[in-house]
């Protein structure tokens, strides 16, 4: 599932039904997530598994916050592999994360149109 609509609805409820605040959180996520993907790519190219894991960890947590469950899972697997020092298929998984981020962006735009409700 690209986007769990319940996560956004829960966030909306937690912030006292303030769709503008949810929009700010989502906008911050959408501004930061591509930087995390780029950071993973650069860290992999540099052979820096610690930094790769850190970027994956950040992307995982932030993706979970907005309900981007598939992207969070991809990032989780990258984080775990990086911590184990295994970058065997990291390039493919980073590419999958970038592709999924495109789907997440579209899904979040649609959710915004619906007022963050399913």
C-alpha positions as a printed NumPy array, in Angstrom:
array([[  0.   ,   0.   ,   0.   ],
       [  1.555,   3.26 ,  -1.099],
       [ -0.334,   5.406,   1.397],
       [ -2.268,   4.396,   4.483],
       [ -5.063,   6.978,   4.643],
       [ -5.702,   6.139,   8.287],
       [ -2.288,   7.568,   9.21 ],
       [ -3.19 ,  10.979,   7.81 ],
       [ -6.642,  10.882,   9.367],
       [ -5.045,   9.997,  12.706],
       [ -2.591,  12.872,  12.333],
       [ -5.464,  15.205,  11.525],
       [ -7.293,  14.061,  14.657],
       [ -4.159,  14.448,  16.802],
       [ -3.7  ,  18.074,  15.745],
       [ -7.26 ,  19.078,  16.512],
       [ -8.605,  18.752,  12.971],
       [ -6.187,  21.332,  11.553],
       [ -5.71 ,  20.452,   7.871],
       [ -3.271,  23.327,   7.358],
       [ -0.926,  21.862,   9.983],
       [ -1.112,  18.425,   8.367],
       [ -0.325,  20.115,   5.072],
       [  2.753,  21.717,   6.615],
       [  3.931,  18.33 ,   7.923],
       [  3.381,  16.747,   4.51 ],
       [  5.117,  19.633,   2.746],
       [  8.136,  19.25 ,   5.044],
       [  8.173,  15.521,   4.303],
       [  7.97 ,  16.091,   0.55 ],
       [ 10.805,  18.616,   0.737],
       [ 13.034,  16.305,   2.795],
       [ 12.36 ,  12.822,   1.384],
       [ 14.141,  13.397,  -1.955],
       [ 17.18 ,  14.642,  -0.01 ],
       [ 17.196,  11.392,   1.97 ],
       [ 17.072,   9.338,  -1.234],
       [ 19.892,  11.417,  -2.717],
       [ 21.848,  11.02 ,   0.5  ],
       [ 21.489,   7.252,   0.312],
       [ 22.698,   7.25 ,  -3.289],
       [ 25.71 ,   9.413,  -2.457],
       [ 26.555,   7.391,   0.655],
       [ 26.402,   4.147,  -1.319],
       [ 28.689,   5.595,  -3.997],
       [ 31.133,   6.643,  -1.27 ],
       [ 30.951,   3.259,   0.444],
       [ 29.684,   4.945,   3.624],
       [ 27.253,   2.42 ,   5.114],
       [ 26.829,   4.451,   8.319],
       [ 25.531,   7.475,   6.43 ],
       [ 23.469,   5.246,   4.162],
       [ 21.824,   3.729,   7.227],
       [ 21.206,   7.147,   8.766],
       [ 19.447,   8.443,   5.651],
       [ 17.407,   5.232,   5.412],
       [ 16.453,   5.54 ,   9.086],
       [ 15.258,   9.119,   8.617],
       [ 13.284,   8.236,   5.49 ],
       [ 11.728,   5.253,   7.263],
       [ 10.49 ,   7.261,  10.237],
       [  9.266,  10.222,   8.24 ],
       [  7.498,   7.951,   5.757],
       [  5.724,   6.127,   8.554],
       [  4.544,   9.453,   9.972],
       [  2.685,  10.32 ,   6.779],
       [  1.463,   6.774,   6.135],
       [  3.841,   5.922,   3.288],
       [  4.015,   2.289,   4.357],
       [  5.705,   0.746,   1.327],
       [  8.389,   3.413,   1.226],
       [  8.939,   3.03 ,   4.973],
       [  9.439,  -0.71 ,   4.475],
       [ 11.946,  -0.196,   1.665],
       [ 13.856,   2.259,   3.845],
       [ 13.715,  -0.143,   6.807],
       [ 15.276,  -2.906,   4.75 ],
       [ 18.005,  -0.541,   3.536],
       [ 18.687,   0.576,   7.079],
       [ 18.994,  -2.972,   8.377],
       [ 21.262,  -4.027,   5.52 ],
       [ 23.457,  -0.968,   5.985],
       [ 23.806,  -1.694,   9.687],
       [ 24.922,  -5.208,   8.754],
       [ 27.394,  -3.758,   6.26 ],
       [ 25.592,  -5.388,   3.339],
       [ 25.074,  -3.189,   0.292],
       [ 24.63 ,  -6.045,  -2.185],
       [ 21.376,  -4.834,  -3.744],
       [ 21.225,  -1.39 ,  -2.161],
       [ 21.326,   0.434,  -5.497],
       [ 18.214,  -1.416,  -6.681],
       [ 16.403,  -0.748,  -3.406],
       [ 17.342,   2.94 ,  -3.49 ],
       [ 15.943,   3.096,  -7.034],
       [ 12.782,   1.392,  -5.769],
       [ 12.575,   3.979,  -2.976],
       [ 12.844,   6.802,  -5.514],
       [ 10.093,   5.236,  -7.648],
       [  7.872,   4.725,  -4.623],
       [  8.439,   8.305,  -3.522],
       [  6.912,   9.417,  -6.814],
       [  3.819,   7.344,  -6.061],
       [  3.712,   8.692,  -2.489],
       [  3.877,  12.274,  -3.748],
       [  0.921,  11.67 ,  -6.05 ],
       [ -1.05 ,   9.903,  -3.315],
       [ -0.381,  12.736,  -0.866],
       [ -1.566,  15.294,  -3.433],
       [ -4.785,  13.305,  -3.798],
       [ -5.158,  13.046,   0.001],
       [ -4.713,  16.811,   0.291],
       [ -7.574,  17.313,  -2.165],
       [ -9.768,  15.146,   0.087],
       [ -8.862,  17.152,   3.186],
       [ -6.604,  14.355,   4.515],
       [ -9.577,  12.039,   4.978],
       [-10.057,   8.663,   3.27 ]])
